[in-house]
Amino acid sequence: MTRDPGLEELLREELGDRSGLTEKSMFGGRAFLLNGNLLCGARSDGMLIRLGKGNDGWALALPGVIQMLSGERVMHGWVRATAAVYGDDALRRRLLDGALAYVESLPGK
């Protein structure tokens, strides 16, 4: 995978200067962490979003959103959104709001 600088910039703009937000190269792209917990990511094949196990059904019902895989392993609670989805301001915001709600409920690392 390669990085997607445009998507990375979109995520930076959406997430702003939120306290506890950091970035790290992971998964062949750029990962965004909140208080040490993975929140979302940007790769050339789409936006990765962490919604938490059992919280991803609504997102998977959206066209252009699929279950994230790590090799052949299903990553429950994680979804990947295509450019058509993350390019839509309202959908991108909805996915990020879901990720923030989940990750903010986790203890910091």
Secondary structure, 3 states (H helix, E strand, C coil): CCCCHHHHHHHHHHHCCCCCEEEEEECCEEEEEECCEEEEEEECCEEEEECCCCCCHHHHCCCCEEEEEECCEEEEEEEEECHHHHCCHHHHHHHHHHHHHHHHCCCCC
